[in-house]
Amino acid sequence: MAHKYSEIELNWVKWHAALGRQELADKFNERFGTTQTAEQLVSLRKRKGWLTGRDGRFKAGQPKIPGSGAKTPNATSFKKGNRPANYVPVGTEIIDGDGYRRVKVADPNEWEFVHLRVWEQQNGPIPPGAVIRFLDGDKQNVTPGNLVKVSKAEHLHLNRREYNAAPDEIKPALLSLSKLEVKLFEIQRNEER
């Protein structure tokens, strides 16, 4: 059966919330003659939003906790210039989870899409509202001749028609059709105004 905490008990736990779990339970039970477990009192603290003041970070001068295996940082921990085992240098290319080629352009972790870099090198900045697509549908083929700039509306029409999965002979027609449909929609919308 759940323990019904009195106002005095609640105030006591609130004022002693910074104590360690077991120490809190031991002192609470000694003070009030109860048999509350550490987990029950921690749960109470969490429900009430009473913070312990601990954030899990090392503090300067913090002693090692006996028997915990935890060590305090020292002069050799976190040396400047140490790199993690999964570090890759600037210029590294990867294929992301969506199949796009990306290149690392800066540390610590700045990546850009290769096809967008190729487009901008050949044609300048990509205007707002534009999307760069692959004419052959192959995200690995980032040659300038395989990239085309379309509007977001045209991009939507191409995706609805499953452009990337279409046979190569049909792709130019699908691209033209999407441009035509978007232009037709814009004309109809302007006439309605």
C-alpha positions in Angstrom: 0.0 0.0 0.0 1.3 3.4 -0.9 2.6 5.7 1.9 0.6 8.9 2.4 3.2 11.5 3.2 2.3 14.2 5.8 3.2 17.8 5.2 6.1 17.5 7.7 7.5 14.4 5.8 7.2 16.2 2.5 9.0 19.3 3.7 11.7 17.1 5.3 12.3 15.3 2.0 12.3 18.6 0.1 14.9 20.1 2.4 17.1 17.0 2.3 16.6 16.2 -1.5 20.3 16.6 -2.1 21.2 13.6 0.0 22.3 10.4 -1.7 19.5 7.9 -2.3 20.3 5.4 0.4 21.3 8.1 2.9 18.0 9.9 2.3 16.0 6.7 2.9 18.0 5.8 6.0 17.6 9.2 7.6 13.9 9.5 6.6 13.1 6.1 8.1 15.0 6.9 11.3 13.4 10.3 11.7 9.8 9.2 11.0 9.8 5.5 12.0 8.9 4.3 8.5 10.2 1.6 6.1 10.4 3.6 2.9 12.9 2.4 0.3 15.4 4.6 -1.5 13.5 4.0 -4.7 10.2 5.2 -3.2 11.8 8.4 -1.9 13.6 9.0 -5.3 10.3 8.6 -7.0 8.7 11.1 -4.7 11.6 13.6 -5.4 11.0 13.2 -9.1 7.2 13.6 -8.9 7.6 16.8 -6.9 10.4 18.1 -9.1 12.9 18.5 -6.2 16.3 18.6 -7.7 19.4 17.1 -6.1 21.8 19.6 -7.4 23.8 16.8 -9.1 24.3 17.0 -12.8 26.6 14.1 -13.4 29.6 16.3 -14.3 33.0 16.3 -12.6 33.7 19.3 -10.4 37.1 20.8 -9.9 38.7 19.2 -6.8 36.0 16.5 -6.6 37.4 13.5 -4.8 37.2 9.9 -6.1 34.1 8.1 -4.8 35.4 5.1 -2.9 34.3 1.8 -4.4 32.5 3.4 -7.3 35.2 3.0 -9.9 34.6 6.6 -10.9 37.7 8.7 -11.3 38.1 12.4 -11.2 39.5 14.1 -14.2 43.2 14.8 -14.0 45.9 16.6 -16.0 46.0 13.7 -18.6 42.2 13.5 -19.1 40.7 15.2 -22.1 43.9 16.5 -23.6 43.6 19.1 -26.2 44.1 17.7 -29.7 43.1 14.2 -28.8 40.7 12.8 -31.4 38.0 10.1 -31.0 38.5 6.8 -32.7 35.7 7.5 -35.2 37.3 10.9 -36.3 37.5 11.4 -40.1 39.6 14.2 -41.7 38.3 17.1 -43.7 37.7 16.0 -47.3 36.4 12.6 -46.5 33.4 11.4 -48.6 30.7 9.2 -47.3 27.4 7.9 -48.5 24.7 8.8 -46.0 21.7 6.7 -45.0 19.6 8.2 -47.9 22.2 7.3 -50.5 23.6 10.8 -51.0 27.3 11.5 -51.3 28.5 13.9 -48.6 31.9 15.5 -48.0 33.4 16.7 -44.7 34.2 20.4 -45.2 35.3 21.5 -41.7 35.9 20.2 -38.2 34.4 19.2 -35.9 31.5 17.9 -37.9 30.5 20.0 -40.9 29.3 18.1 -44.0 27.9 19.1 -47.4 26.2 17.3 -50.2 28.6 16.7 -53.0 26.0 17.2 -55.7 25.1 20.7 -54.3 28.8 21.6 -54.2 29.3 20.5 -57.9 26.2 22.5 -59.0 27.4 25.6 -57.2 30.9 25.3 -58.7 29.4 25.2 -62.2 26.4 27.5 -61.9 26.8 29.7 -58.8 24.5 29.7 -55.7 21.3 27.8 -55.7 18.4 30.2 -55.5 15.8 30.0 -52.7 13.0 27.6 -53.6 15.1 25.5 -56.0 16.0 21.9 -55.7 18.9 20.1 -57.5 17.9 16.7 -59.0 19.7 13.9 -60.7 18.6 13.5 -64.3 19.3 9.7 -64.3 17.9 9.3 -60.8 21.3 8.0 -59.5 22.3 9.9 -56.4 25.9 8.7 -56.8 26.3 10.3 -60.3 27.2 13.9 -59.4 28.6 14.9 -62.8 27.5 18.4 -63.8 25.6 17.0 -66.8 23.5 14.8 -64.6 22.3 17.7 -62.3 19.2 19.8 -63.1 17.7 22.7 -61.1 13.9 22.4 -60.6 11.4 24.3 -58.5 10.0 22.7 -55.3 6.6 22.4 -57.1 8.3 20.6 -60.0 10.2 18.4 -57.5 6.9 17.4 -55.9 5.4 16.4 -59.3 8.5 14.4 -60.2 8.3 12.5 -56.9 4.6 11.8 -57.3 5.3 10.3 -60.7 8.2 8.2 -59.2 10.7 9.8 -61.5 13.8 8.0 -60.1 12.2 4.5 -60.8 10.9 5.4 -64.3 12.7 4.0 -67.4 15.5 6.2 -68.7 13.6 6.8 -72.0 10.6 8.3 -70.1 12.5 10.6 -67.7 12.9 13.6 -70.1 9.1 13.5 -70.8 8.3 13.3 -67.1 10.6 16.3 -66.4 8.9 18.3 -69.2 5.5 17.3 -68.0 6.2 18.4 -64.5 7.4 21.8 -65.7 4.3 22.2 -67.9 1.9 21.2 -65.1 3.5 23.7 -62.7 3.3 26.5 -65.3 -0.3 25.7 -66.1 -1.2 25.8 -62.4 0.5 29.2 -62.0 -1.4 30.6 -65.0 -4.8 29.3 -63.7 -4.1 30.7 -60.2 -3.2 34.1 -61.7 -6.4 34.2 -63.8 -8.5 33.5 -60.7 -7.2 36.6 -59.0 
